Amino acid sequence: MSAASHENRRPLKSRQWAVFQGAAAWLARIGVSPNAISLSSIAFAVAAGASFAATAKLESDLARRAAWTIAALFVQLRLYANLLDGLVAVEGGRGSPVGDLYNEVPDRVADTAILLGAGYAAGSSPALGAAASIVAVFTAYCRALGASLGGGQVFIGPMAKPQRMALITAIAFFYAFTPRAWQAPLLNRLHPIELALWAIVIGGLITAFRRLKRTARHLTS
């Protein structure tokens, strides 16, 4: 992101953690640009999506569990990249005029890659993955629209990026480490990952409505 936009960053307590501050300082010291870190989030997200999709192809239970675990770890690496690019740009003083583009566009690609991949995971639904990815992009659009109309960046949920990524990470670890009997469809209908994607779709629509409502209140005040 650009240094000028740092006041509109998503409020994250983890930004103050020493481990992330140290990592950002090291990256800035060795000359890694925040834009490159932003782009790396796409690679992590594509790897996560591919790992999700691989769970439907692997025959070995151990291999499937490994793929679920790898997917969860790459989702978290995507989030760490999102955190570090801002730290390097602002605290490291390496922001650029096009930083906002690198901050926003890779995020939308990353959301889509992860959620589409989750739609092709074992026991999941491609249509649900596509719906979740569309809703995720729409919630981001509602936030950006509010900012463009002078209402500031509105990061409220219940399914903002951190919440939907936390949920998709949790469901991946659930499949990786719980007994197979726990992973059966509820009432012989929806698998746990389908329930998670439904939560992202419904929660995302609520999030979009709340953000648009906040923007409308700003415009009429």
C-alpha positions as CSV (number, residue, x, y, z in Angstrom):
1,M,0.0,0.0,0.0
2,S,1.0,3.6,-0.3
3,A,2.3,5.3,2.8
4,A,-0.4,8.0,2.4
5,S,-3.2,5.4,2.9
6,H,-1.9,3.9,6.1
7,E,-4.6,5.5,8.2
8,N,-7.2,3.5,6.3
9,R,-5.6,0.1,7.0
10,R,-7.6,-2.7,8.5
11,P,-7.1,-2.5,12.3
12,L,-5.1,-5.5,13.3
13,K,-3.5,-6.1,16.8
14,S,-1.1,-8.6,15.2
15,R,0.6,-5.7,13.5
16,Q,2.2,-4.8,16.8
17,W,3.6,-8.2,17.5
18,A,7.4,-8.3,17.7
19,V,7.7,-11.3,15.4
20,F,5.9,-9.5,12.5
21,Q,7.7,-6.2,13.2
22,G,11.0,-8.0,13.1
23,A,10.1,-9.8,9.9
24,A,9.0,-6.6,8.2
25,A,12.2,-4.8,9.3
26,W,14.3,-7.6,7.9
27,L,12.4,-7.6,4.6
28,A,12.8,-3.9,4.2
29,R,16.5,-4.1,5.1
30,I,17.2,-6.7,2.4
31,G,15.3,-4.7,-0.2
32,V,12.1,-6.7,-0.7
33,S,9.4,-4.3,-1.9
34,P,5.9,-4.3,-0.4
35,N,4.5,-4.8,-3.9
36,A,6.5,-8.0,-4.3
37,I,5.1,-9.2,-1.0
38,S,1.6,-8.4,-2.1
39,L,2.1,-10.4,-5.3
40,S,3.4,-13.4,-3.3
41,S,0.0,-13.6,-1.6
42,I,-1.4,-14.8,-5.0
43,A,1.2,-17.6,-5.2
44,F,0.3,-18.7,-1.6
45,A,-3.4,-18.5,-2.4
46,V,-3.1,-20.5,-5.6
47,A,-1.1,-23.2,-3.7
48,A,-3.9,-23.3,-1.0
49,G,-6.6,-23.6,-3.7
50,A,-4.7,-26.4,-5.4
51,S,-4.2,-28.2,-2.1
52,F,-7.9,-28.0,-1.4
53,A,-8.8,-29.4,-4.8
54,A,-6.2,-32.2,-4.4
55,T,-8.1,-33.6,-1.4
56,A,-10.8,-34.8,-3.9
57,K,-8.2,-36.6,-6.0
58,L,-6.0,-38.3,-3.5
59,E,-6.9,-41.9,-2.5
60,S,-4.8,-42.3,0.6
61,D,-6.3,-40.9,3.8
62,L,-2.9,-39.8,5.0
63,A,-2.2,-37.9,1.7
64,R,-5.6,-36.2,2.0
65,R,-4.9,-35.1,5.5
66,A,-1.6,-33.8,4.4
67,A,-3.3,-31.8,1.6
68,W,-5.8,-30.3,4.1
69,T,-2.9,-29.3,6.3
70,I,-0.9,-27.8,3.5
71,A,-4.0,-25.8,2.3
72,A,-4.5,-24.4,5.8
73,L,-0.8,-23.3,6.1
74,F,-0.9,-21.6,2.7
75,V,-4.0,-19.7,3.6
76,Q,-2.2,-18.4,6.6
77,L,0.9,-17.6,4.6
78,R,-1.4,-15.5,2.3
79,L,-2.6,-13.6,5.3
80,Y,0.9,-13.1,6.6
81,A,1.9,-11.6,3.2
82,N,-1.1,-9.3,3.5
83,L,0.1,-8.2,6.9
84,L,3.8,-7.8,6.0
85,D,3.3,-5.8,2.8
86,G,1.6,-3.0,4.8
87,L,4.3,-3.1,7.5
88,V,7.1,-2.8,5.0
89,A,5.3,0.0,3.1
90,V,4.4,2.1,6.1
91,E,6.7,1.3,9.1
92,G,9.5,0.5,6.7
93,G,9.0,3.6,4.7
94,R,8.9,1.8,1.3
95,G,5.4,2.8,0.1
96,S,4.9,3.6,-3.6
97,P,2.3,5.5,-5.6
98,V,0.9,2.3,-7.0
99,G,0.9,0.5,-3.6
100,D,-2.9,0.6,-3.2
101,L,-3.3,-1.3,-6.5
102,Y,-0.9,-4.0,-5.4
103,N,-2.7,-4.1,-2.0
104,E,-6.2,-4.5,-3.4
105,V,-6.0,-6.5,-6.7
106,P,-3.9,-9.5,-5.4
107,D,-6.3,-9.7,-2.5
108,R,-9.3,-10.3,-4.8
109,V,-7.3,-12.8,-6.8
110,A,-6.3,-14.6,-3.6
111,D,-9.8,-14.8,-2.2
112,T,-11.0,-16.2,-5.5
113,A,-8.2,-18.8,-5.7
114,I,-8.8,-20.1,-2.2
115,L,-12.5,-20.2,-2.2
116,L,-12.8,-21.8,-5.7
117,G,-10.3,-24.4,-4.6
118,A,-12.3,-25.1,-1.5
119,G,-15.3,-25.6,-3.7
120,Y,-13.5,-28.5,-5.5
121,A,-12.3,-30.1,-2.2
122,A,-13.4,-33.5,-1.1
123,G,-17.1,-33.4,-0.1
124,S,-17.5,-29.8,-1.3
125,S,-19.4,-28.1,-4.1
126,P,-17.9,-26.1,-7.0
127,A,-21.1,-24.0,-7.2
128,L,-20.7,-23.1,-3.5
129,G,-17.0,-22.3,-4.0
130,A,-17.9,-20.0,-6.9
131,A,-20.7,-18.3,-4.9
132,A,-18.4,-17.8,-1.9
133,S,-15.7,-16.2,-4.1
134,I,-18.2,-13.9,-5.8
135,V,-19.6,-12.8,-2.4
136,A,-16.1,-12.2,-1.1
137,V,-15.3,-9.9,-4.0
138,F,-18.6,-8.1,-3.6
139,T,-18.0,-7.4,0.1
140,A,-14.6,-5.9,-0.8
141,Y,-16.3,-3.8,-3.6
142,C,-18.8,-2.5,-1.0
143,R,-15.9,-1.4,1.2
144,A,-14.1,0.3,-1.7
145,L,-17.3,2.0,-2.8
146,G,-17.9,3.4,0.6
147,A,-14.3,4.7,0.7
148,S,-14.6,6.3,-2.7
149,L,-17.8,8.1,-1.6
150,G,-16.0,9.6,1.4
151,G,-17.3,7.2,4.0
152,G,-13.8,5.8,4.8
153,Q,-12.8,2.2,4.8
154,V,-15.5,0.1,6.6
155,F,-14.1,-3.3,7.7
156,I,-17.1,-4.6,9.6
157,G,-18.1,-8.2,9.3
158,P,-19.4,-10.8,10.2
159,M,-17.5,-12.2,7.2
160,A,-14.7,-9.8,6.4
161,K,-11.5,-11.2,5.0
162,P,-10.0,-12.3,8.4
163,Q,-13.1,-14.1,9.4
164,R,-13.7,-16.0,6.2
165,M,-10.0,-17.0,6.1
166,A,-10.1,-18.0,9.7
167,L,-13.1,-20.2,9.0
168,I,-11.7,-21.8,5.9
169,T,-8.4,-22.5,7.8
170,A,-10.3,-24.0,10.7
171,I,-12.3,-26.3,8.4
172,A,-9.1,-27.5,6.7
173,F,-7.5,-28.3,10.1
174,F,-10.8,-30.0,11.1
175,Y,-10.5,-32.4,8.1
176,A,-6.8,-32.8,8.7
177,F,-6.9,-33.9,12.3
178,T,-10.4,-35.3,13.2
179,P,-11.7,-38.9,12.9
180,R,-13.3,-39.7,9.6
181,A,-16.6,-40.3,11.4
182,W,-16.8,-36.7,12.4
183,Q,-16.5,-35.6,8.8
184,A,-19.7,-37.3,7.6
185,P,-22.5,-35.1,6.1
186,L,-24.9,-33.7,8.7
187,L,-28.3,-35.4,8.2
188,N,-26.8,-37.0,5.1
189,R,-26.9,-33.7,3.3
190,L,-24.2,-31.2,3.8
191,H,-20.5,-31.9,4.4
192,P,-18.7,-29.7,7.0
193,I,-16.8,-27.8,4.3
194,E,-20.1,-27.1,2.5
195,L,-21.5,-25.7,5.7
196,A,-18.4,-23.5,6.0
197,L,-18.9,-22.2,2.4
198,W,-22.6,-21.5,3.1
199,A,-21.5,-19.5,6.2
200,I,-19.1,-17.5,4.1
201,V,-21.9,-16.8,1.5
202,I,-24.6,-15.9,3.9
203,G,-22.2,-14.0,6.3
204,G,-20.7,-12.2,3.3
205,L,-24.1,-11.0,2.1
206,I,-24.8,-9.7,5.6
207,T,-21.4,-8.0,5.6
208,A,-22.1,-6.4,2.3
209,F,-25.5,-5.1,3.5
210,R,-24.0,-3.7,6.6
211,R,-21.3,-1.9,4.7
212,L,-23.7,-0.4,2.2
213,K,-26.0,0.6,5.0
214,R,-23.1,2.4,6.7
215,T,-22.2,4.2,3.5
216,A,-25.8,5.2,2.9
217,R,-26.0,6.6,6.5
218,H,-22.8,8.6,5.7
219,L,-24.3,10.0,2.5
220,T,-27.5,11.1,4.1
221,S,-26.0,12.5,7.3
